[in-house]
Amino acid sequence: MFELTTCPTITAQTMTLGILGVVLSAPAWGFFLRGVAQLLRLIRAGRPADMPRTNQLPRRLGTLVKEVALHTELARRPVVAAAHWLVMVGFLLGSIVWFEAYIQTFNPQGSWPLIGDTHAYHLVDELLGIGTVVGILVLIAIRLLASRRGRGSRFYGSNARAAHFVEAVVLLEGLGMLAVKAGRIATWPLLFGNPHTDFLTIHLARLLPANATLVSLFALIKLLTGMVWLFIVGQQLRWGVAWHRFLAFFNIFFQRNPDGAPALGKLSTPNLEESPVGVGTVRDASWKMLLDSGTCTECGRCQDVCPAWNTGKPLSPKKLIMAERDAATGGSSLTLVGNHISADELWSCTNCGACVEQCPVDIEHIDHVAGLRRYQVLEEADFPQELTSLFKNLENKGNPWGRNASERRTWIDTARARGLTVPLVEDTPMDEVEYLYWVGCAGVYDDAAQETTIAVVELLNTAGVPFAVLGDGETCTGDPARRAGNEFLFQMLAEANVATLNEAFEGVPAGQRKIITTCAHCFNTLRNEYPDFDGHFDVFHHTQLLNRLVRAGRLTPIPRTDANRQPITYHDPCFLGRHNKVFDPPRELLDTIEPLTEAPRNRDNAMCCGAGGARMFMEEKLGTRVADARAAELESTGATTVAVGCPFCHTMLTGGMKANGAQGVAIKDVAVLMRDAVRVDGALPAPLPLQPLEPLVREPKRADTPAPQDSAPAAPPAPSVPSAPSEVVPQATAAPTPPGVSVPAAPGVATPPAPGVATPAAPGNTVPQPAVPAAPGAASPAAPGVAVPPAPAAPSVAIPAAPGAAAPQAPGSVIPQAPGAAAPKPVAPAAPGASTPAAPGAAVPQPASPQAPGISVPAAPGATVPQAPGAAAPKPATPAMPAAPGVATPPAPGAPAPAAPGNTIPQPAAPAAPGASTPAAPGVSVPAAPGAAVPQPAAPQAPGAAAPKPATPAVPAAPGVATPPAPGAPSVSVPAAPGIATPQAPGSVIPQAPGAVAPKPVAPTAPGASTPAAPGVAVPSAPGVSVPAAPGAAVPPAPGAAVPSPAVPESADEE
C-alpha cells in the first residue's frame, strides 16, 4: 500500500510523455500509409497474370498458414529458421504489446482491459520480449559473419544500411518490451513480479529504481522506435527487408501453385496476339511480377545457390529482382535490359530453378527471366549470336543441330542390326502398344545419347514391354526455343508435335496415352507444357519405367561383387529432379547395382550442369564453366562412374571431366548401367513375351465411326475416263520446308491433320507417299509426317522456295536476327495449313471443312480421291471407256487444272497483288506430277480479259469424283518455281539485322492478269477461281503490266 501512495500512476510528467507519443506518431502513420498506398497503386498497375492466382482459396489459405507458422521454406537452415521465427512472432504478436505503449505512456500501471492483468498475458509478454531479442541477435551475428566473405556471401549486393536499420529497430523493440515490464515490477512489486510468468524481468527489476515516470519513458521509447521505423520505411519503398513483413503474406497466398509447390516445371503460355510479348519495361510486367519485386527481402538464398553467380558470372537472382523493384518504384520508363539489368545477367541464367526452390517468400525468378528474354528476342531481336543458328535449325530442320530428319532412323537401323525389335508407330497398331517412346533430338543425333536410346530399347525388349517409336515423325519439343525466349517458335513446334502425338494416340483414351523419354527437358515439356496445346499425355522418365520393371520382376540386375565394385554417384538433372521431383527411381535402380555415393549437393539442392535455359547452345565466356565446377564436385566424391538421367547432362559433364583432367571418371546414363547389370555373361536374357504392365483400353477411332445418314448424297455411278498416261520423270529435289508446311510422310506414315481439322478417311486403299530425298547442300525438310503449323499471328502465307533459290524473309518467321549478325536466308512464308505436294499415286487427303465454292482439288495420276466428310461411299463405277489419244481428262468443273508431267521450264516468280492468292481449302495438298515444275501462283484475271480457250475439247469428268466445295476457305499461296527468288511479303515481322541487304523486289503481276492453261487442259470459267499454269507454259502479262524479270538465284554454298 505504501508503494501505491508513494508512486502515483498518472502524473504531469506521464501525461506529457503520453501526449508527446500521440503527437509524434501521427506523422509517422501518415508517411507509412502513404507508402502503402503507393505500393498498392504500383502493383495494381501491372498487367494481368498469365496463370490463375485466386483458385482453390481454402487450399491457398492453408498453405499460407503452414508456411508462416512452420517456416517450411526456411527449414533448410535450422538455426536461421528458428531465429527468424522468433523475430517474426515477436513482430506479429509483439504488435499487441507495442500498441500497449499508448496506454502506458499516460498510465504506467495501465494495460489492456480484460487480458492485461492475466498471468497468460504476462507470460506471453515475457516470451515475446526474450524471443525477439535472442532471435535478432542471432540474425545480426549471422549477417556480420557472412559479410566477411565478400562476393561469396549471400548478403553481397543487399542493402546493408536498410538491413542494419531494421535489425536495430527490432532489437530496441524487444528490449523495450522487457524494460517496461521490469520497470513496472521495480515500481509496483506487489502488483507485478510473478516468478513463473516474469522469470527474467523479475531479476532485471532489481537493477531499476521505483519510478513511474521511468516506466512511461520506457513505453515512449518503445512506441517512438516503432514510429521512426514507420516514418522511414514509408518513404523507402525499395527496402524489401522492411516491406516483406507485410507483402510476404500476399506473395505466398498468390503463388502459382495453391499447394505451395515451387513455381517450377512449366512456363506460362502468353497470348501472342497481345503486344508487347514479354517484359520490356516495368509497365509490361504483371502485377505478380511487381509483387515479387516488392516482396524480396534480399536474404540472398537464391544468390547463394545460383550456379551462374557461383562460377563468376554477373547474374544474381536477388539483384535481378532488386533491379526490377528499383525501376518500378523509381517510375522508370526505360527498358529493363540494358538500363537496369545487363544482357550478361539475363543470358547467364540456366533455368535450373535453384533460386525458386530456395526463396522463402515464393518469388518466381524463372518467370521473370522468361518474360525479359521473350521481349529481347521477339520485340528487340537482341540476343546472343549463337541463338541465331539454333532458331534457324529448329525452324527449318526440327532439331537444334540442323541435322536431316532422315537421320532420325539411323539408330533404328543400328538397333535392328543388333537383333533388337524397334516397332514404328506407322507400322504398329496402337491397340498393341502400351508406351510411345519419345527418343528426342539428342537421343538420335548424339552418339552417347544414342547408346542410351539403344540401351532402353534392349531393356524394353528384355522385359516384354509393348512400345513403339515415331521414327522420323519427331521434331524438337521446343524446350530450347521457349527457354531462350522465342515463344513463337516454341508454339509452332508444340502444336506440330501435339498434332502428331494426338494422331498416333487416336483411339487411345486419357490415362492410357503413355510416353516415355530419356531426356529430362523433353520430359518436362511434354508433361507440363504441352497440356496448354491440347497435348494431354502421361509422361514417364525412363528411370521411372525401368524401376517399375525391376520391382515387377521383369528385369533382374545382378549386383556387383566385391571384386568389380566401383563407386557410383548420381547427378540430379534439374528438369527431372528439382522441376519435377523425380529423385528416388534413379537412386533405387542404382542401389540394385551398388550402394550410391551421394554428391555434396544433391536432390533439391543439386547443382546444375549448365545446359538448361538454352545454355547448351551458347558459349560460356564469363567466369568458370558451370559444367567444370559441377564435374569437380562430383569427382570429389571419389566415384569412378557418374550416373546421369539426361543427355544434356551427359554432354556437359563429359566436357567438364575432360577440362578438369579427370580421365578416370566415366559418365554413363542410368539405362546403360542397368543394361550392363542385367546382362549375364555379357548377353541379355531371353526376351519375355510381350505383356502390358496394365490392361490396354482402346476407343473406336474416328475413321471407324459410320457416317451419318443425312450427309451429302452419294454420287451416282458413272463411267470414269482414265487420264492420259504420265511420263516417268525423276523426282524433283526437295526444297526446304518452311514453317507451317506439312511434309509428306514416309511410306506407311499417316500425315497428321492440322490442329482442329478432322481428316476423313479416304475410301479404298490409300497409297503411301514415298519419302522425298533432300538435295545435297539444301536445307532438309522437317520430320516427315509432322504437320508444322504456321507461326502464330503470321499476317500472310508462306511460299516454299525451290532448291538453290534465295528467298527473302517472310511474314511470321520465328527467327529474329541478332544485331550485327549476317542475315540468314529467310524461309519463304507458308500458307496456313498448306502441305507439300504429294507424290504420284498418293492419296490426297481432304480437310474436314468443305472447300471453297467452285474449287475442287485434282488428284495426282492414279491417286485415290477421298470422299467428302460424311458422304456416303459411292457405288463401284462401270468400266471406264478409254480416252481418245491426246485427249486430256479435265478436272471437275471449277477446279484448277493439274500440272502436266514432264515439263520443267521454270517460270519467273510473279507475286499477286497484295492480298490476292489462290483460294484453296485449308490443309489441301496440291499434287504435282513427277518431275513437273512447281505450279505458279495464278494471277487474277485482268478486268475485261477473256480466258483463253483450251486447245482440245475436254472430256467431262465422272460425276462424284470431284472433291466437294468448301465455302470460305482461306487462300493458299502456290510455291514458286525453282531458282526464282521470292520477294518479301508485306508486313513481315522478322527483325532485320542492321546493315542487312534487302532482297531485290520482283515486279508484281498486274491486277487481272490470268495464266493460260496448257493445251488439252480444260479451263474452268468459274468467277474468282485462278488456274495454275501448266509447266512450261509462258505467263503473258496483263495489258499494261510490267513483265517481271527472274530474280538471280544465290549460290547454294552460301547457305
Secondary structure, DSSP 8 states (H G I E B T S, - for coil): -HHHHHS-S--HHHHHHHHHHHHHHHHHHHHHHHHHHHHHHHHHTSB--SS-SSSSHHHHHHHHHHHHHH-GGGTTSHHHHHHHHHHHHHHHTHHHHHHTHHHHTT-TT---TTTTTSHHHHHHHHHHHHHHHHHHHHHHHHHHHHGGGGGGSTTTTS-HHHHHHHHHHHHHHHHHHHHHHHHHHHH-TTTS--TTTSTTHHHHGGGS---HHHHHHHHHHHHHHHHHHHHHHTT-TT-HHHHHHHHHHHHHHTSS-TT---S-S------TTSSS-S-SSGGGSBHHHHHHHHH-----HHHHH-TTGGGT-S--HHHHHHHHHHHHHTT--S-SBTTTB-HHHHHT-----HHHHH-TT---HHHHHHHHHHIIIIIS----THHHHHHHHHHHHSSTT---GGGGGHHHHHHHHTT----BTTTS-GGG-SEEEE--HHHHHSHHHHHHHHHHHHHHHHHT--EEE-GGG----SHHHHHTT-HHHHHHHHHHHHHHHHHHTTT--TT--EEEES-HHHHHIIIIIGGGGT---EEEEHHHHHHHHHHTTS-------GGG---EEE---TTTTTTT---HHHHHHHHTTS-B---SS-GGG----S-TTTGGGS---SSS-HHHHHHHHHHTTT-SEEEES-HHHHHHHHHHHHHHT-TT-EEEEHHHHHHHHH-BTTB---------SS-------GGGS---TTS----------------------B----TT-B----TT------TT------SS---------B-TTS---S-TT------TT-SS------TT------TT-S----TTS----------TT-B----TT------SS---TT------TT------TT--------------TT-----STT------TT----------STT---B--TT------TT-----------TT------SS------TT-S----TT--B------TT------TT------TT-----------TT------TT------TT------TT------TT-----------GGG-
